[in-house]
Every structure is written in C-alpha cells, then in structure tokens.
Amino acid sequence: MSYHKQKMQNICCLTLIIVFLNSAIGSASEVIYSNPRLFHVRHTGCTYNKNITTMTHLELNISLPENWPDCQVSNVKISGDEPFLLHNTEGPGQIYRTVYKNGLPHKGTIALVCVEYDVQLYEVNINFAELAKQTFPEYKKDSEYEYCTRLPPDNNILADEPQIQRILKIFQRESNGNPVLYAKAVYDWIAKNIKYVTPPPGDLKICLRARKGDCGVIAALFVDFCRRAGIPTRFVAGCWAGNLDGWHCWAEFLVPGIGWIPIDHSGAGGFGHLSNNHLPLVKAGNMKFNVNENKGSKDSGCVQQGYWWFVFAGGTEGNHIDTEFSVESFAYPDMPRIGSPANVKKIYEEADISFNKKDYNRALQIYRYLILSNCDQDKNGDLCHYRIAKCFYHKNQHVKAALELLPLIKKTTGSETTKDAEKLFRRVRREVLYIDELNLSNIRQGWGSPHNNQSVEGKPISIGGEKFKRGIGTHSESICVFDTNNSIEEFSAYAGVDDEVEKGRGSVEFFVTGDGKILWQSGIMRGGEQAKPVKVETKNIKKLILKVSDANDGGIGDHADWAEAKLIIEGIYPTIVPVGNGD
C-alpha cells in the first residue's frame, strides 16, 4: 500500500472516531468538528556554542501537542541529544527536553532537539443559539477547575480599572449563570476595546491601560476576565499549520457537560470558531514539572516556539551562543503529487522556482516533503539537503543550515554537491566579530586598564579629530594575544593615539603579528595624527597578537586606540588568552 493511501485510510478512521466520540458525549450538535486536514510538522530547537568553556548547564525544550478533539497527533519521531518527555503537572501540556550539564556542549558544537509528527486538525464551530438558551450544571470542583480558575498571586491588572470591574460584574449578572453568555460578552468587549498591535507596548497591565496588545495579550485578557467569574479558562499557545514560524495564541473556556470551547480574535477564528490550521502546541500558560535538579528547570513560562536557558559560570570566556527555534510544516493535500521519476523532477523544479523567487518557506516545504517521501534516495538526494540548507541560510537561520550541511561535508565522495556544501558551510559560519565583544581582562598594558568602546581614560574614542563608536582603548606597553581557534580569517582596525592626548604628545607604534611573524606595523605615531587603517589576512594563523610599543621613549601620553577593531571569523569564536613569557 502506498504512503498516501495509508494516510487517507488513517484520516477516514480518525474522522469516524472523532464523530463517534462527539456523539457519545451528547455534544455533537453544540460543538462540531469538521473538515479535517492533515499536516506534517517539524519543530526544532538547536544551539551553537561559539566560545563558552565555562558553561555549567544548558537546557532546550520543544512542545509536543497532546490529542484533543480538534488535534490528533500521530507518527511522532524524536531526535536530538537524549531528549525525554515531561508532562505539565497542573494542566494539559508536554515538552521534550534536552539537558546538558558539567560544561556541555563543548565550544564549537551544536546541541539539538527535534520533534516531528503528523497532525490532523479540525475546523471547530459551535451552535451559539442553542448554547445561549441552555442552563448548565455546576462545575465539578476538581483539580482541573482549580488550576483553570486560578489567578496569579500578584495579579492586579484591574487595580486601576474600576470601570472594567463594574462592566465584568454587569456581564456576570446579565448572563444569569450561563458561562457561554458571559464569555461572549467578554469576547465582544475585548474585540471592541483592545486594538491589535505587535509588539505589545508592555506587560499585561500596561497593555490593558493602553487598550493595545498582540494575540498573546488578547488571549491572556480573555482568560483573566473569565476566571474572575469562576469560569475555567485556559491559554493556548500554538502556531499556524502550513506556515513556517507563524506563531499564534488563542484561548478556551469550559462549559459543563459540553466541553472546551475555543475563542480567537484573529480573522481565522471567532467566538467558538477555529480554522483547521490552528495548531495548538500547549493548552496551558505557565507549566510545572516533577523533575530533579539534574533534569533542568521545574517550571517554565509560555512554551510556544520553545524555550531554553543556560548557566554561564564566568571566567575568562565570553557568553556567545546562538539558539534558534522554528516550526516547519506543510499540508499533505497542498503538496505536488509524487508518482514517476519525471514527476519528481518537476517537483524539484517547482521548489527551485520558489527558491529563485525568494519564497524560501514554500521551497523548504517542498524539499522537506520530498525527503519525507523518500525521494531523497535518488541521485538528487544530497542536492535536496543542500538546498534546504540554502533556504535556512537566506532565512538567517545559520545553526539549522549548519545542521543540514554537516552530514554532507563529512562525505568523502568529492561530488559537486559536497564541494558546494563545504563552500556554503564556510559562509554559514562566517561573521564579523568586534573585539570589544570579547573579554578584555587578559590584555596586559603599562598603565590603566583596557576599555571597550572608550579610550583608556573612559572617553569616546577619537583619533585625529575623527570619532569612532567602537574599539579598544589601551596604553603602551600593551599586548593582546588571541587563540584563534583556527577561525580568524581577517583582522582590521584604525590605529592611532587618542585625542585626549595633546597634539604632538605621546609616541607609540602598533604591531600585528601572527605565529611570531610581523604582519603589519604602523611606524611611530603621535597625538593629533590621523588614524592608520589596518587590514590583515590571518587565515591558518594559530596565535594572533596586537601589540602597542612605547617607541622606546617611555609611556607618557601613550593613549593608544584600536578603533573599529574587528575580526572576520569562520567557526567558533577566538579567545583573548593570558600573556605568556614568549609573547
């Protein structure tokens, strides 16, 4: 049986099960789940440790949807660095977590957790007219009720809003115990009074005062207002299935004997309505987990695109680390039909056309679909992964691009694709690093201490009347030694005596050396002179040194600047190391 025939049989069976369940609880006429649509989702979190050697703890988390009437998950595949599943102890929600301790991951390595699955999403609609005239039994006061009616201890968003408090009391009185009518009144008030803006102007209280907020703020206000009336309500963090990184939030409230009813103020939602591309990742706000200290944090905020944190123990290194979270997804029915090899060729061409039009999201969807359908086993397989990496590169997701490229460049076939992958990998890793971003404490100098973006006296950097925003202010005799980690391709700067020294005073000479050889020297420079540009290729150099001498006449007035000093690097970050006897 073909892959897609099996998929369609699964859809039909799943639809019958959902309809049966809805009929069994007697709510099919009030809450209707229809128009199922099948998506494939790939949810990834990855981090690249650029230069931290004193990291003590790193944690990556990715949410995995549970099975709800509007969301049925299947074919789950987990990859990464020993991920394990955690369940929220207070409400619906679960995450996969990867934890590193004791200095892991090492400098220059990538950590990863990836959750991949198929999901069947349903359009949701309610029969509002029917629900509006019903009377409902009292809520069962169980742990779910307690969790979903709880307000945070410090919740005071209505402290300065007596008018809203009066309005909510009116809604509560006029709804006469019907939670649907109360929730509808709250929904309408928010739609009329809260303007959608992104990013929001501040926290929930500020947004309410300004009457502005994004989808997260709007959903949180709905949850807050309903919980104040004793109606169990929960925040939903999710995304738009079929899009890439299209994050979205909405909410649900509970009706006794009926179940959870969704609300969404976006154009694809409504009161009691959701489209069939609303993918709920977590139906809870803050989450708590039963874990020991070796399994990461015990709670978290809203888990949507993922969350992460690391502990840096300080020391001689910086804290440069890149972390990317993303959701790639596509709808199976929207993908081109796969059949003969000729069709596969046409599908590659369609993806290439999307790429050339800079529609990288669509190109990614098609390439990923080809891989999932095992079309990557043909002669274009490596090329497909390479093109996925190019999409990520152009989307500025360099860590994910590297993850696609690493398996290709490790191959020893010598194919053109492998060679192209090696070139792209260097571009992915290539970036500009200003020296002022590094830890300067290991720089040795004759007077004072080195300053980042300031002169040695703490003033804005100025050489020969020209102002510079960035750089290092130092003093002769000065020496800065880099362990390049084989990643520095080029060093450039503007060297000179800072204008805080009177014209003609001070006398210094700047040197750039690599592995014991002089690569550039300035000649003797004095106060008031124009800065001299420095540009040196440093590829394959293991030890790079920036030195300022006193020109053999003592150090009086030798306020030396390396203005706009920067490195072009490929790979992990270099390190400024303590000065040795041979330097």
KEVO-603585 format. One record per residue: residue in one letter; x, y, z of N, C-alpha, C in turn. Coordinates in pm, whole numbers, plus 50000, padded with zeros to 5 digits. Atoms other than C-alpha are relative to their C-alpha. Example, Ala and Ser with C-alpha at 12.3 -4.5 7.8 and 13.67 -1.06 7.14 Angstrom:
2
A500894988150000512304955050780500905012050000;S499184988149994513674989450714499235010950073;
# end
This chain:
583
M500854988050000500005000050000500885012450000;S499184988050010501365034549911499885008350128;Y499954991249881502265060150176498745008550011;H501124990749996499465083850077498664992950013;K501225007749978496765056850055499844996550146;Q500045003049858497675046350405499605012450081;K500354987549933497455083050514498505002549991;M501424997150017493955086550368499154990350080;Q500755009449916492775054650541500045004450146;N499884995249862494115068350869499085011950025;I500864988249986492255101150810498554995850015;C501395004449996488955083250744499674993550133;C500245006749871489285061051051499965010150114;L499914990049895490275090651267498765008750004;T501214991850007487315111151145498824992850061;L501125007849945484875083151230500104999250152;I499815000749855486385080151578499585013050067;I500334987149942486065117551645498495002150001;V501454998350008482445118251525499314991350104;F500605009149902481645088051742500145005450141;L499774994849865483215103752049499115012050028;N500854988349981481345136251999498554996050022;S501375004649985478065117451961499814993550136;A500125007449874478805096452268499815009250119;I500154991149886479065126552498498835009649981;G501214992150018475955142452351500235014549968;S499724985950027477665174752238500225002749853;A499734998350142477895169151863499195011349940;S500844989550057475065193551798500455013950045;E499554987149949476675221252007501425003549958;V498634998050043480355216951919500284990549884;I499855007950121481095204951567501445000549953;Y498655001350053484485192251448499884994649858;S500215003750140484645190751069501215003949915;N498974996350099486825194950757501424996650047;P498645003649953489875175250879501055002649894;R498884997350090493225184350729501274994550063;L498805006649949496475165150763501255008249969;F498764992350012499765183350824501184991750049;H498765005249944503355173450878500745011750065;V499374989349921505215193451143501384995550045;R498635002449951508915195551226500395011850087;H499784989749899509615215251544501404998150056;T498575001649970513305221651611500525011050091;G499224990649921515455238251873501464995949993;C498585003450009519205239951822500835012050045;T499134989449948522035259551974501444997149963;Y498595001150039525625266051872500845007650101;N499114994149901528205272352142501225005949930;K498934993550075530575297851992501305001250079;N498734998349929533045303552272499944997750150;I500105001849854531825293552618500684987150042;T499355012049946534135269752801499624997750145;T500375001349860532725275753147498494998850017;M501435002649987529105266453077499774988350095;T500295010849905527635245453358498674993349973;H501335005650018524095239753235499385005849873;L500744995750118522155241252907498744991649988;E501285006950009518515232352851499255004849876;L500834997150116516465230452529498674992850015;N501335005749984512705224452527499155002449876;I500924999250113510215217352247498684993650041;S501305005349962506485212452299499514989749898;L500665010050084504565182452161498515000450032;P501444999449972500765186252123499484986650052;E500695012049957498545161552301498834997549904;N501175002950081495485145252146498775006450062;W501244993449961492425167552174498984998149887;P500985001750108489155166751977500335007749873;D499674991950118490485194051747501404997249946;C498585002050033494035179851722500374985650032;Q499625014049982495105143551669501404997849944;V498585001350035498825135751665500364985449976;S499555013650030500455105151508501405000549940;N498705001650065503765092151371501065009350060;V499054991149932505855110551631501414994249990;K498605003750004509615109551578500815010450077;I499204991049917512065124251826501484997849968;S498575001050021515705131851754500705010950079;G499234990249923518465150951924500904993250099;D499035004649901520685146952225499294995150126;E500675006849889518875122652457498815007950055;P501194992949950515545141452476499094990750079;F500955007849921512985129952731498745008350017;L501314993549997509285137852774499635004050141;L500524994949873507895159353056498555004149983;H501414996250002504215164553138499745010850104;N500414989549906502775195753297499174993850110;T500705006249887501555186253644498685006950034;E501194992549962498785212453657498975001449889;G500924998350111497205212753312500544993349876;P499555006850122497445199852955501215006849937;G498784994850060500885204052809501144990450023;Q498855008849987504035184052746501135005349912;I498824995550075507555190852625501034988949995;Y498795008050005510625172152512501175009150039;R498904992049946513725183952691501334992949977;T498625004650005517445180252626500805008250101;V499264993149893519715188752920501494996549992;Y498565001849991523465193552932500465005650135;K499404994849879525475197353249501504997749994;N498555001949985529115199553354500795004249875;G499204994550108530395221253072499604995949860;L500445004150133528465205952781498895009249953;P499155005250107528065211952495501325007649992;H498684993950008531715219152427500025011449899;K499854988750091532825250652250500124995049855;G499975003750141532195248051877499054989049961;T500925011050031529495221251900498555004950001;I501434996950012525765221251825499204990450085;A500965008149925523045208852060498665000749929;L501215000850081519725197751913498924991950070;V501155008449971516235185651996498975002849891;C500924998650113513715179151717498814990850022;V501245007549987510075167951740499265000749866;E500625000550133508475156451414498774991050008;Y501235007849990504925143851368499015004049890;D501174996750081501775142351158498895004350096;V501094995449914498745160551295498765002549916;Q501304997850065495085160251196499295011450074;L500644988449938493455194151261498605001649944;Y501414998750036489735201051257499535014450011;E500734987449984487665231851197499024998250115;V500885000849883485685239351512498935010849990;N501114990649998482255255651527499034996150110;I501025002849899479605258851796498645004949952;N501374995450021475855262651785499695010050111;F500134990049894475775295251977498545002050043;A501414997949967472005299551958499494989450096;E500435011049914471485265552119500635001350139;L499314998949871474105271052390499545012150080;A500394987749930472855306052470498744998450082;K501275001549929469465293752586499994988350099;Q499945011549910470625263652786500355004350142;T499494998949863471155260453157500944988250022;F498965010249985474175240853272500174996450147;P499735003949862475045221053584501195007750056;E498864993249938477545234853832501304993049959;Y498695005850031481225229853766500424990150108;K499425009449906482885199953923501285006150055;K498874993049938485365214754170501194990450019;D498875009149994488285192054085501305007749975;S498704993450018491995199054025500045008049870;E500034992650126491325209653664499285013450019;Y500734987649973488775235153783500875009750080;E499154991549915491155248054048501125006549918;Y498904994950080494005251653800499525010549901;C500474991550109491915268353529499135011750046;T500674988049948490245293753759500945008150087;R499034993649911493385303753945500555012749936;L499334987750042494655339453918501375000750067;P498684998849937498365346253979499925008250128;P500034992749873499065358254334500225015149984;D499704985850019500405391354203499145006249891;N500844994850107497585396053952499245012150048;N500674987649961496485432253984499705008649879;I500164992150122495775442253627498765008850004;L501214991849990492355455853727500035009550119;A499914991349882493645475054029499655014549967;D500274986150041493415507853836498885000849896;E501055000650102490425497653624498634997450063;P501305002249936487265502053835498864999049899;Q501055000650101485205507553521499874985949942;I500045013650053486175473453381499464990350104;Q500545008649895485445457253716498485001050005;R501474998450000481935471753705499394993349877;I500525006150122481485460153344499964984850014;L499985014549983482505424553433498904995450094;K501105003749909480025424153721498655000749928;I501234999250079477315435353479499874987849909;F500015011950086478275407453237499594987750081;Q500285011649916478125382553523498534999650040;R501404999449959474715394553636499064997149883;E500905001450115473185396153288500094986249935;S499895013450058474495361853183499224989750079;N500885008449919472455346553468500534985750014;G499415013149977474865317953530500354992249875;N499665006950124475305308753162501425004149960;P498604996450029479105307253102500215004049854;V499864996550142478615309652724499665014749979;L500394986050016476805343052751501035009450062;Y498984991649937479385356952993501245000749912;A498815000450083482285345552775499815008049871;K500284992550124480605360452465500065015150028;A499954985849966480185394152642501455004750016;V498584996749983483885393852740500695000449864;Y499405000650134484895383752388499685012649921;D500414988250076482885412252234500645012750056;W499404988049940484225437952482501475001149957;I498594999850040487835428152403500135003649852;A499944997150144487155428952027499775014849972;K500344986050021485735464052058501025009550060;N499204990549922488195478952306501524997949994;I498555002750003491625462352255500464999649856;K499484999450136493475471651940501204990749985;Y498895009250023495775445151793501235007749953;V498714994350040499395457151779501094990150036;T498845008349969502685438551766501275007749965;P500015006249868504905440551952499105007750097;P500844993149902502725448552255500785010850072;P499304988849936503515480452446500614996950135;G499435003249869504445462452767499354987750059;D500635011549936503175437853024498495001249993;L501455000950014499515428553063499305012450055;K500624988349940498695457753289500175012449912;I499744988650089500315483153055499154999049875;C500805002150121498555467952755498535003350026;L501404997249969495185469952928499775015050015;R500124985649983495785506153022500035007149865;A499864993950133496815514152663498914995249904;R501025006350085493985492452521500634995049870;K499285005450115496535476052288500704987150041;G499275012349972498135441852259500004990649882;D499955009950106499075412552040499084988350034;C500915011249977497325378752019500204993850138;G499745005449867499025366952339499355008350109;V500624991149902497855397352533498484998549997;I501455001050014494315394552396499494986950061;A500405012849942494085357552487500155000150151;A499794999549855495525364252834498935008450069;L501084991949941492945391652900498704992150005;F501225008249999490135368052800500054989850112;V499855009949894491485341453034499805006650137;D500104992949872491805366453319498565003950032;F501364995249976488325381253278499034988650026;C500895011349978486625347153257500274993250134;R499675006449872488485332853555499465008050118;R500534991849892487315362153765498534997050026;A501415003949983483755349153710499884985350036;G500035014049962484725313753812499834990649883;I500115008550119484725300553454501394994549968;P498695005750034487585276053387500405004149858;T499524994750128489645291253105501484996949990;R498585003050016493005282452957500565006949876;F499234993350105495575299652740500524989349904;V499495009550099496535281952415501135006749922;A498854995350078499985287252265500194990549883;G499895008650117500335274651911500585007249881;C499514994050123501055283151552499054996849886;W500805002550119499575283251204500624988349925;A499525011350078499995248851047499965003549853;G499894996750141501085251050686500885012049975;N499064988850009503205281650758501314996150066;L498755002149930506755284350887500165011250103;D499784990649890507275300951225498865010050014;G501154991149985503765315651223499364998150135;W500455002149862503235317851598498675007150025;H501314994149972499755324751736499514994950135;C500605003749871497795323752064498505002149995;W501444998349982494135319452150499614994350135;A500425004549867492055306652443498824990549988;E501155008949991489405281452552499345001750136;F500705000149872486715281552819499154987450008;L500705012749976484915251652974498545002350031;V501444999749973481175246352967499614986450056;P500355013049940479805219053200499124991649907;G500795009150082478525188953008500245001649851;I499764997450142479715203352677501474998049965;G498575001150025483485206552692500635013649979;W499234987850019486085232352596499615006649869;I500424992150117485025259852356501085010249969;P498914990950035487685279552165499505014049967;I500234986450048487825316852104501305005249940;D498824994150063490195335551876499585012949933;H500354987050055490085372351786500625002749863;S499434998050133492005367351459498944997849893;G500945001750111490345367151119499704985549969;A500225014350024490705329051106499294993350115;G500685005549884488875324951434498685006850024;G501264993949963485915338651620499594994750135;F500525005449874483755330851922499474986049972;G500395013850026483525293051923500374995249861;H499605004150135485275290551588501515000249987;L498595000850038488725279251475500084994349858;S499755006050130490025272351126500754986850020;N499315012849989491585238451052501505001049974;N498534999149997495115252051053500485006650130;H499564996149865495165262751419500684987850065;L499285011149936497875240151567500295003650145;P499734997149858497715240551950501204992050048;L498825006749949501125232652094499884996950149;V500175001749855500305237452463498715006950041;K501244993949951496915243452625500175003150148;A499714995649864498325259552935500915012149990;G499084988849996500195290653034501284995450065;N498825004649929502885285353293499894985250029;M499995014549982503905248953327500964996250112;K499165005249892505345229053616500254985249977;F499615013850025507195196053606500614994050127;N499365007349892508255169653857501354995049950;V498675003950044511975168353788501005002750112;N498944997249904515125166153996500945010549943;E499124988950038517895191853979500874996649879;N499205003950116519745171853712499194999649871;K500875000750118516775173553474499515013849958;G500354986750046516595211153428498995006950089;S500904991749920514105237153546498704992750030;K501255006449958510925227153728498775007449950;D501154992850056508725253153564500465008349880;S499694991850116508515274853257498845009249972;G501074991350046506565303053105499314993849881;C500745004750117504525300352789500934992849903;V499195007850092506005272552574499345000649863;Q500574998850134505375281552212501054995649900;Q498975004350092508295281951972501084991950070;G499005007149923510315265952252500635009550100;Y499274991249910512325278852542501314993350040;W498685005149968515885274952657500645009150102;W499174991649913518365287452912501314993050026;F498725005849968521965282353006500605007750117;V499294994049887524165289353307501465001349962;F498614997050034527505305853239500745003250129;A499334998949870529975302753526501045011150005;G499024989349997532095332653427501384995049962;G498645004250033535855330553398500555008449887;T499274992450102537985340653102499295000249866;E500705000650129535455333552826498835009649997;G501204991750015532525353152689498754991750014;N501255007649993528945342152654499305000249865;H500554999850135528425339552279499414986349967;I500695012450031525835313252198498785003549915;D501144997750089523265311851916499004988750017;T501065009949989519945294151963498865003749908;E501094997850094517215290151703498884989950025;F501185008549995513695276451733499175002749876;S500844998150117511445270651437499014988549985;V500975010350039508405251651315499885000249848;E500255001750144508365238950958498784991049987;S501175008550017505035224850843499435001649860;F500704999450127503075216750532498774991150007;A501205008350011499665202450445500224990049888;Y499815010250102499865169450261499175002749874;P500784997750123496975178450025500535011549913;D499504988650076498795210349921501314997049928;M498735003550061501925192049809499794994149859;P500125005850135502575181849444499884984750008;R500165014550004501605146249351501334993449961;I498785007550028504525121749361499624987149928;G500285012150076504505094449100501254995049933;S498865004650078507015087548828501235008650028;P498794991949987510635099348829499885013449929;A500204987350070509545125748577499265009950088;N500734991249908507095139348836500915005350109;V499064995749897509815140349099500885011349948;K499174989650061511975160648861499235013249992;K500824988050008509105185148809499815006450137;I500184994749864508645188449185501275007350045;Y498754992949970512325197249230500035013449927;E500024987750077511895222948956499065010350061;E500954990949934508855237649133500625006250126;A499334994949880510855240649456501085010149962;D498954990850045513735256949266499425013449956;I500654987650042511345282149114499635008350122;S500344992949876510085291149464501255006050063;F498754994949943513685294649583500495012249924;N499534988950082514625317249292499135012550016;K500894988849972511605338949372500145005050144;K499734996949859512945340949729498834996350091;D501055005649916509885322349859500604987750070;Y499245010749936512125302050088499114990850083;N500895008349921509265289850304499364989149915;R500615010050087507485272750015501054990149949;A498935009050045510765258749883500364990050109;L499715008949888511525244650228498944989250015;Q501075009749985508125228050247500124988849896;I499955010150107508555210549912501234991050016;Y498805008149981512145199449977499824990350116;R500225008749885511155185850318499014988849967;Y500985009950043508175168050163500674989249915;L499285009650082510475151549908500834990550086;I499215008449910512745139050185499114990350076;L500925008449924509815126050389499424988849913;S500565009950092508515107750081501074990849942;N498885008650041511915090350040500495002949859;C499474996350131512585108449715501445004550009;D498614995849986515905119049859500974988549977;Q499125011350023517215084149789500534999649857;D499525000050137517665091949421501285008349990;K498724993050018520695109449270499965014450046;N500124986249955519325143249382499885001250152;G500224999949855519165133349749500855010250073;D499104990449934522235152749869499675014249957;L500324986750051521225181749649498795005850073;C501204995449928517865183649828500385005450138;H499554995349868519535186550171500815013049986;Y499224987950024521935212350029499095012049976;R500914989050028519045233349901499195004050122;I500644996749872517295231050237500925009150081;A499034991749927520465244950394500065014149941;K499984986850063520475273350141498775008250041;C501224993049954516875281850238500215005550140;F499764995549863517855283650604501025011350003;Y498984989550004520905304450519499385013349962;H500634987650043518805330150337498935004850098;K500944996149895516285330050625500755004250127;N499154996149888519225338450856499894990350117;Q500015010649898518845305551044501274991649977;H498715005950033522505296651034500274987050074;V499765012449927522515269951302499294988449930;K500735010750070519845249951119500634997149864;A499295002350126521695254950790501214991050023;A498835008149968524805240450952499624985550026;L500445013649970522865210251075499694992249872;E500265006650127521775202650719501294997249923;L498765001150078525285207550581501004990350058;L498975008249936527345188250834500054985749947;P499915013750056526345153350711500544999749857;L499544999750139527095163950352501505002049991;I498574997150012530555178050413500864988950063;K499255011249943531535146950611500144988649899;K499865010250103531045125950299501325002049923;T498714999350071534215117750107499844996949851;T500255003450139532595113249766500675009749904;G499414990150088534095145249626499055005049893;S500984995650098530875152649441499905015249999;E500174985650010529985187649326499135005250113;T500874995849890527235189149586500775000950130;T499184999749878529695180549862500915012350001;K499154988150009532055207849740499205012850023;D500874988249978529185232949726499615001150146;A500385000049858528175222550078501145005550085;E498854994949925531695229450204500115015249987;K499954985550021531615264350049498905007150079;L501114993849929528195271950193500214999350151;F499745001349857529255259050534500925011150049;R499114989049962532075284550541499245013350004;R500804987649999529585312150452499065000350120;V500905000849884527195299950722500735003850127;R499224997549879529935301550982500705013849999;R499264987550015531375334550852499225011650061;E500634988349941530605365551058501055010050047;V499134989449950532065398251179499905000450152;L499944999549854533155399051543500845012050041;Y499244988649946534135431851706500724995750126;I499195004449887536925427151956499445005050133;D500554994949874535105448752210498924990850058;E500985009549950532575420052241500654989050084;L499305010649928535245397352390500425004850139;N499524997049865536585395752744501405006049990;L498744992750015539405421552763500934998650120;S499265000049874540665412453109501414994249986;N498665005950016543645392952975500975008849921;I499084990750068545075422852787500945006150104;R499024994149908548285434652953500455013349944;Q499554986850044549275471552941500745007050112;G499114993549904551635495753110499315009050100;W500704990949908549065519153267498504998649979;G501455000750009545345517653345499524986249959;S500585012650043543065490753212499335002049864;P500624998650133541685483652862498525003250012;H501414996250003538285498752780499394995949867;N500685002850126535795486452525499135011949962;N500744988850059534355514152304500305013450068;Q499564987549936536195540752508501525000650002;S498554998549985539665554852544500434994550135;V499505005349874541895543852828499535008350119;E500544991749893540505573253028498484999750007;G501455001649994536925562952960499215010049919;K500684990250085536075589152696499684993849864;P500265005150135534575583752347501284999849918;I498785001650079537255571652106500045010549888;S499814989750102538625599551883501485000349962;I498624999950051541735598951663500085010249887;G499804990050105542915628851458498735007749968;G501254992850019539565646151509498854991549950;E501075008950049537565616051382499474991450115;K500645007749894535065599651618499754985649954;F500265014150028534685561751637499084994450109;K500975005449904531795543351800500534987750074;R499575012749941533615510851866501524999250002;G498575002249996537075498651952500494996850139;I499365002649871539535492852236500965011350031;G499064989949953541305519852433501024993550092;T498965006549922544645508752573501175009850022;H498854991549968548095521852671501264991749984;S498755007550013551675512552593500574996850141;E499855011050092553245488252651498744991250013;S501245007649999550135468552551500144987649912;I499965012250078549745432752430498694992350019;C501265007650001546605413652334500244987449917;V499685012750065547025376452247498724992149976;F501175008050036544365356552062500394985549974;D500035013850048543985319152049498935000049891;T500934997950111542375319751704498994988849983;N500855011850022540785285051726499884996849850;N499965002350146541735283551356498775005749928;S501234994650059538755305651276500135014349950;I499884986050040540085341151221500515000849856;E499644998450140540175349850851500675013549973;E499514986550029540955387050873499875008750126;F500074989849895541735414751122500075013749934;S499954986350051541015451451054499705009850112;A500204989649898541035483751255500545013249946;Y499344987150022542085520251263500825002750125;A499104998649886545125525951485500485014450014;G499494986649977546225558351647499985003950146;V499984994549864546785579651958498725007950021;D501284993649974543575591752119500155015150018;D499974985349994542715628952102499955005550142;E499934995049863542545630652481501455003850036;V498604995949987546335634652443500235012249910;E499744987950079547545668952325500764996749871;K499365001950130548705671751964501524999750015;G498555001349997552275660051921500544992350119;R499565007449881552415642552257499734985149980;G500135014450012552635605352309500764995049880;S499315006050115554625582352082499884984950015;V500255014449994553565546852009500254993949862;E499965007450126553985520051744499144987550015;F500935011249999551315494351660500574988549916;F499555012050071552135458651554498864989649998;V500855011950009550045429251432500924988549960;T499135011450030551905396051446499174987249999;G500665013050007550845360851356501014988950004;D499085011249981552655329951481501465004649994;G498644995049987555735351051552500495008849886;K499604991750114555825370051219499235013250001;I500674987050008555075407251182499195000549870;L500904999250116552055410750953499725014549962;W500244985750026551655448650986500595007950114;Q499564990849896553255477651172499775014349952;S500464986550034552295513951183501125010149981;G499024989449986555555531951234499615008450122;I500264992149880555765557551517498875009949973;M501154991050012552515576751572499905008650126;R500134990749888551775607351793498605005950003;G501304993749982548775626351924499675009849889;G500454990950104546745645651664500114994449859;E499875005850133547745623551370498754992049961;Q501125007750050545105606951151500224985150031;A499905014449976544315570651226500504992849875;K499515008050111546055544751011499144987349986;P500815012150019543895517150857500874987550003;V499325013049992544875481250928499084989649937;K500765011150056543725451350724500974988749968;V499045010850008545505418150758499274986749984;E500525013650013544675383350630500694991150102;T499455007949889545115358650914499624985249992;K500435013950013543895325350776501134990550034;N499085010749957545615294450927500975004450109;I499164995649889547295315651196499404995150132;K500485005649874547055299751539500085010150116;K499874989949895548275328551758500135013849936;L500024986450054547415364451666500245009850115;I499654990649892548915393251869499865014449950;L500064985550022548035430251878500905006450107;K499024994449906550895449952033500155014949978;V499714985650006551465486752115501285002450080;S498744997249931555055496852198500075014850039;D499844986049958556205529252366501015007449914;A499044993850094558575537052073501335003150068;N498714999149930561495533552316500265013550065;D499764987249930560895567152486499125001450124;G500854999449882558725557852783498545000949961;G501415001250030554995556252814499175012350027;I500784988049967553985592152894499115004049882;G500954995750103550845601452696499694989649894;D500195010450103550755568052511498614993850007;H501405004749997546935565452496499654994649861;A500115006250132546575540952208498624993749980;D501315005750034543325530852033500114990449881;W500305008550116542455501351811498545002649967;A501394996150029539315518151670499374990749896;E500755008850092536635497451493500734986749978;A499235012450012538805466951562499054988149988;K500915011450020537085436151423500714988749929;L499505012250060537685400751306498944994349909;I500905008450079536135381151025500354985650035;I499745013549950535745346051162499144989949924;E500755011350054534625312551028500054989050104;G500035010549900533525289151302499885005650140;I500144996149861533875291751676500795012750028;Y499384987249969534925323951844501434998350053;P498675000149940538565331651924499945004450146;T499934996849858539685337952279501225008750028;I498854992249951541875365052434500574992750120;V499405008649898544285344652644501035007950081;P498974993349920546705354252923501335000849923;V498734997850068550035367852803501044990450056;G498965009249958552815341652810501375006449996;N498644994749996556535345952860500575002249860;G499444998850134557195341452490499315010149913;D500784990550082554725368052372500645013849999;
# end
